[in-house]
Amino acid sequence: RASSPLLRAMVENDASSPLRATDGPPLEAILFDCDGVLADTERDGHRIAFNAAFGESGIEEEWDEGRYGKLLEVGGGKERMTAHWNEVGWPAEIPEEGRSDKIMSLHLQKTDIFMKLIDEGEIPLRPGVLRIVDDAISAGVRLAVCSTSNEKAVSNLVSTLMGPYRASKFRVFAGDMVKKKKPAPDVYLMAVEEMGLDKDGCVIIEDSHIGVGAAVAARISCLVTKSSYTAGEDFTGAKMIVDELGDDADTGVGLETLSSLLGNGDD
């Protein structure tokens, strides 16, 4: 895929140049979202797993691509199910008494199905992810995944699709580690605090307007790589928007690209 003139200009740098924005801080860490960024998991992963969990539980519910795309406006799988049934009515299989426990159980069931899909190789990494991860490891740039998804599922995706060595270089901040999910900035602020990072030396890679909102609220620079469900969203606040990170180092997003975005997230 041909890259934009802006992207070409940003990546055509001397490979030996330090990972530092002009008169700015060095690139210290890359904070990845998971779903839609590392892998395009939503349409062909989580949606399929939700539907399978509903079927196994005797619930007559099936989210088609359009409905699931709408539900992605709600962050978090448990919250997504709750929002859906609050809108359309709750199935008899989920009575009001014990409802929160049933939602929790359904979500765990969905997570197990989702992890099987990953283990079976049904969900590949997006283009350019491994290239950037390998370059970051070589350059000593720290790595984290910051996601609203289940921590176990995120860790499994990273380990299975990237291998144990790369996985060992990642910190994972996910699921219910924070009280408020994206677009609240909590998960990114937790990563910065626990990893001892300088926000001005970090870049967040997101794929949705919800994620961009979290990055802006955290005051950390953000690059958007569009995914199957998010191409038409409003990414106001992102410092750069691309269709994908790209496998080609000459035309895709690289560490130099990310370094050029460093600085306060709301500049």
N, C-alpha and C positions, 0 to 999 in steps of 0.2 A: 504494500500500500504506500502510495506516495505521501510523504510527510508534508506538513504545512511549511511555508517559508519561515514562520516564526520558530518552529521546532528545528528546522534545518540550521537556522542561524544559531540557535542555542546549543546545539550539540557539536557544531563544527569547531571544536576547541582542541588545543594541543593535549594529547592524552597524558603528557607528563606534567600538566599544570596541576597545582594543588587543588583539593576539593574545598575551595573557599570562594564565596561570592566577593565581588570587588569591594574592598574596604569593609568587609563584613565577616561574620563568624564562619568557621569551617563547618562542613556537613558532619554532624555528630551522630545523627540517628535517622532512620526511616521508619515511620509508623504506618503500617499497612492496615487498612480495613481487610476483612476476609472475604465475605460473600460479594461477588461481583468484581473484586479486585484481584485476589489471588486466583480465583476460579469463578467462572460464571455459574454459580451454584443455584441461584434462586429458581429459575424456570425448570431446569432439568435435574435438580437435586432436592432442595427443600420442598418445593411444590409436590413433586412426586412422592416424597416421604410423608408429607402431611396426609395426602390422599390415601396412601397405603395404611397409615395409622388409623384413619377414620374407618376404612373398610374392615380392618382387623378388629376394631372395637364395635362393629355393628352400627356405625353411624352413617346414615345415608347423606353423605356430603362429598362433593368433588369440586375442587377449585380449578377452574380452567385458567389458561394463561392470562386472560384479561382480568378476571377477578383477582387472581393472585397479584398481578401488577398493581391493582388498586390497593390491595391490603398491605403492600410494601410501604405505603405511606405511614404505617404504624411500625415503630421499631420494636423488635423482639417477638419471638414466636408465640409465647404464652399470651402476650398482649394482643397479637394479631388474631388469634382464635377468639379471644374475648371480644374484641372489637367487631369481628364478623358476626358472631352470634348475638351480640347486643343489637346489631342492626337488623338481622333477618329473623331472629327468634331462635331460642335454644332448643336443641333436639331433646327428645324424651330421655335419651340415654345419659343426659347430663342434667339431672335435677338440681334445683337451687341448693339443696342441702349437700354439702361436700363438693360443691362446684369447683372451688379453687384446687382441691386435691385432684379431681378428675382432669383438670386442665394441666396440672403438673405431670400427672401420669401419662397423658396423651403426648405431652411434649417430650418426655423421656423416651417414649415408644418411637416417636418420630425421629429422635436423635439416633437411636440404634439403627433404624432403617437407613437413615442418611449415611451413617458411617459404613454400613455394608456397601452402599453405592460407591463410596470413595474406595473402599478396599477392593472392589471389583473393577476399578478403573473406569467407571462410568463418567467421571467428572475430571477432565484434564485441567492442568494449570493454564492460565491465560498467557498469550504470547508475551515474552520479555521478562516475565517474573523471575525465572531462574537466572537469567543473565544479570539482572540487577542485583539479585541476592548474592550471587557469586562475586560480582564486582565489589559489593559492599563488604563482604567478608574479607576479601583480599586487601581492601583499603582500610580495614579496621573501623568501618562505620557500623554502629550498633543497629539491631533489628528488633522490631516488636510487631505483634498483631494485636489490634485493638478492635474488638467486635462485640456486637450485641448477641451473637450466637453462643450456644453452649460451649463452655471451655473444653470439655472432652472432645467435642466434634471438631473444634478449631485445631486443637493439638494433633488430633488424628489426621486431619487434612494436611497439615504442615509436614508431619513425619512421613506419611504415606506417599505424598506427591513430591516431596523434596528430598527425602532420605534422612536418616538419623543424624548425619554430620551437620547438615544445614539446619535441621530442626534444633540442634543443640545450641545454635547461635541466636535463637529467637526467645524473647520473653512473650508470654501470651497473657493478655488482659481481656477477659471475655465474660459472657453470660451475666450472672448476677453478682459480680464482684463489686459493682457500684449500685447505689440506690436508684439513680436516674440514668436512663439509657439515652443514646443519641436521639434528638439533636442536642441534648445536654452535653457539656464538655467533659463530664466526670471521668470517663474511661481514658481519655487522653491525658487529663491532668494526673490521674493515678499513675500512668506509665511514666510521665515526666518525673514525678516525685519519687517513685520507687526505683527508677533507673538512674536518678541523680542527673538528669539532663538539663541543658540550657534550651528553653523553648525556641530561642532565636537560631539554634543550630539544628532544629528538627524540621522535617518535611513529612506531612501526612499525605498518603495516597488513598483517595476515596473514589466512589463511583456514583454517589447519590447526593441529592440536595440535603437530605437528612444528615449525611456524613459531613458535607461541607459546612452545614450549620454548626455541627459539633466542633469542627476545626476552627471556624471563625470565633466561636465562643471561647475556645481555649487559647485564642491568639497565637496560633501556629500556622505557618504557611501550608497551603494545600494544593496538590495537583489532582485533577480528576481524570480518570480513565473510564470512559463511558462503557456501560454494560448493556445487556440485551433489554433490560427493562427501563434504563435510565436515560437513554439517548436524548429524549426531548425535555428533560428536566431543566429547571433554572439553577445554574451553578454559580450565581452571584456570590462573590467572596473568594472563589478559587483563583489562584494566581496563574494557572495554566490548565487547559482542557485538551485532551487528546482522545482519539478513538481507541487506542491501545498503547501499551508500553512499547511493543514491537520487539521481535526477535533480532532484527538487524541492528547491530551496534552503531552503524553509520547513520541511520535515519531514525532510530527509535530514541526513547527517553533514556538518558544515562545519568551517572552520578554528577557529571558536570551540569546537566540540565537541572537536576534537583538543587545543586549548590547555588545556581543562579537565582533560585526562588527564595533563598533564605532571608530571614528578617521577620519582623513582626507580622503576624498573620492578618492584620487588618490594615496594612499599609496601602 
